Amino acid sequence: MTTLVIGAAGQIGRMIIKKMHAAGQPVVAMLRKPDSELEALGVDIRLADLEEDFSQALAGCDKVIFTAGSGAKTGADKTILVDMWGAIKTVDAARQFEVKQFVMVSSRGAEDPDNGPSAIKHYSVCKKMADDYLLASGLSYTILRPGRLLNEPATGGVSTVMPTDKEAQVITREDVADACIHCLKTSDTINKIYPLVNGNSSLSNALS
Ligand SMILES: NC(=O)c1ccc[n+]([C@@H]2O[C@H](COP(=O)([O-])OP(=O)(O)OC[C@H]3O[C@@H](n4cnc5c(N)ncnc54)[C@H](OP(=O)(O)O)[C@@H]3O)[C@@H](O)[C@H]2O)c1
């Protein structure tokens, strides 16, 4: 089973690629531009842009992890074009290529954009629209909705219960990367939506 990671040059995507490649798990990196680190590792790379015709990047791939995002430094236009429209077009391409599992890195707040912070409501709406499109696609999906991302090393402990205290709604990027990889390994995670923060459970206990 070969997995395509979309957003593979990003912080979570890069960790997924490096971990899977090191473990000998077939993985393909979709990147917008050449990347000397991933090239030096011998990772299979497909250059493509979510704002252009990228569907051929999925050819020959059995699973997809979508962890791309336009980031906080760009405007709402890019959030629409990348986080929402890029994700929706990836779902269409995944159907075209009969992908067996689609793991979406969504976000806390996507479950109910009206009740989140108004400053990022457009972002939460985009994430929700993409998630809803995946849910209705007929594809086997796993949707992860992490809290605010931290750069510390993985803790190995997660929880799928989003704390009411917003300050506690955090998880390391490496734990999210590990969760994505875990989701590929077990059918327990198929057709599930998981809020995700750091906590006291192992991935296999939390994502069951
Ligand atoms: N920040 C948070 O607290 C938070 C919380 C929950 C969820 N999330 C979500 O978690 C995900 C991953 O986070 P992260 O920290 O790993 O993000 P990141 O480091 O910003 O990586 C995002 C990746 O998306 C790629 N990308 C952007 N536009 C693209 C396009 N048009 N075509 C192809 N790729 C494109 C970027 O490519 P380039 O390298 O070429 O720029 C980058 O590699 C994002 O979807 C984010 O919305 C974030």
PDBQT file of the ligand as one rigid body, heavy atoms in Angstrom, charges set to zero:
ROOT
HETATM    1  N1  LIG A 301      -1.375  25.660  13.494  1.00  0.00    +0.000 N 
HETATM    2  C1  LIG A 301      -2.249  25.029  14.250  1.00  0.00    +0.000 C 
HETATM    3  O1  LIG A 301      -2.323  25.262  15.466  1.00  0.00    +0.000 OA
HETATM    4  C2  LIG A 301      -3.176  24.026  13.637  1.00  0.00    +0.000 A 
HETATM    5  C3  LIG A 301      -4.143  23.416  14.430  1.00  0.00    +0.000 A 
HETATM    6  C4  LIG A 301      -4.931  22.393  13.880  1.00  0.00    +0.000 A 
HETATM    7  C5  LIG A 301      -4.758  22.015  12.563  1.00  0.00    +0.000 A 
HETATM    8  N2  LIG A 301      -3.818  22.652  11.786  1.00  0.00    +0.000 N 
HETATM    9  C6  LIG A 301      -3.658  22.184  10.393  1.00  0.00    +0.000 C 
HETATM   10  O2  LIG A 301      -2.613  21.230  10.371  1.00  0.00    +0.000 OA
HETATM   11  C7  LIG A 301      -2.116  21.110   9.033  1.00  0.00    +0.000 C 
HETATM   12  C8  LIG A 301      -0.616  20.930   8.992  1.00  0.00    +0.000 C 
HETATM   13  O3  LIG A 301       0.038  21.821   9.869  1.00  0.00    +0.000 OA
HETATM   14  P1  LIG A 301       1.596  22.130   9.679  1.00  0.00    +0.000 P 
HETATM   15  O4  LIG A 301       2.028  22.900  10.865  1.00  0.00    +0.000 OA
HETATM   16  O5  LIG A 301       2.339  20.917   9.263  1.00  0.00    +0.000 OA
HETATM   17  O6  LIG A 301       1.516  23.128   8.410  1.00  0.00    +0.000 OA
HETATM   18  P2  LIG A 301       2.690  23.736   7.520  1.00  0.00    +0.000 P 
HETATM   19  O7  LIG A 301       4.022  23.479   8.106  1.00  0.00    +0.000 OA
HETATM   20  O8  LIG A 301       2.306  25.155   7.234  1.00  0.00    +0.000 OA
HETATM   21  O9  LIG A 301       2.588  22.874   6.171  1.00  0.00    +0.000 OA
HETATM   22  C9  LIG A 301       1.576  23.083   5.247  1.00  0.00    +0.000 C 
HETATM   23  C10 LIG A 301       2.047  22.549   3.907  1.00  0.00    +0.000 C 
HETATM   24  O10 LIG A 301       1.000  22.801   2.950  1.00  0.00    +0.000 OA
HETATM   25  C11 LIG A 301       1.646  23.077   1.730  1.00  0.00    +0.000 C 
HETATM   26  N3  LIG A 301       0.838  23.838   0.800  1.00  0.00    +0.000 N 
HETATM   27  C12 LIG A 301       0.354  25.089   0.942  1.00  0.00    +0.000 A 
HETATM   28  N4  LIG A 301      -0.250  25.472  -0.188  1.00  0.00    +0.000 NA
HETATM   29  C13 LIG A 301      -0.118  24.452  -1.075  1.00  0.00    +0.000 A 
HETATM   30  C14 LIG A 301      -0.501  24.248  -2.427  1.00  0.00    +0.000 A 
HETATM   31  N5  LIG A 301      -1.143  25.200  -3.118  1.00  0.00    +0.000 N 
HETATM   32  N6  LIG A 301      -0.205  23.076  -3.012  1.00  0.00    +0.000 NA
HETATM   33  C15 LIG A 301       0.453  22.105  -2.330  1.00  0.00    +0.000 A 
HETATM   34  N7  LIG A 301       0.859  22.236  -1.050  1.00  0.00    +0.000 NA
HETATM   35  C16 LIG A 301       0.578  23.402  -0.436  1.00  0.00    +0.000 A 
HETATM   36  C17 LIG A 301       2.862  23.909   2.114  1.00  0.00    +0.000 C 
HETATM   37  O11 LIG A 301       3.772  23.839   1.054  1.00  0.00    +0.000 OA
HETATM   38  P3  LIG A 301       5.111  24.746   0.969  1.00  0.00    +0.000 P 
HETATM   39  O12 LIG A 301       6.085  24.075   1.904  1.00  0.00    +0.000 OA
HETATM   40  O13 LIG A 301       5.496  24.676  -0.458  1.00  0.00    +0.000 OA
HETATM   41  O14 LIG A 301       4.727  26.134   1.442  1.00  0.00    +0.000 OA
HETATM   42  C18 LIG A 301       3.326  23.220   3.381  1.00  0.00    +0.000 C 
HETATM   43  O15 LIG A 301       4.297  22.261   3.091  1.00  0.00    +0.000 OA
HETATM   44  C19 LIG A 301      -2.634  22.339   8.294  1.00  0.00    +0.000 C 
HETATM   45  O16 LIG A 301      -3.672  21.943   7.418  1.00  0.00    +0.000 OA
HETATM   46  C20 LIG A 301      -3.218  23.222   9.391  1.00  0.00    +0.000 C 
HETATM   47  O17 LIG A 301      -4.313  23.965   8.922  1.00  0.00    +0.000 OA
HETATM   48  C21 LIG A 301      -3.030  23.636  12.303  1.00  0.00    +0.000 A 
ENDROOT
TORSDOF 0
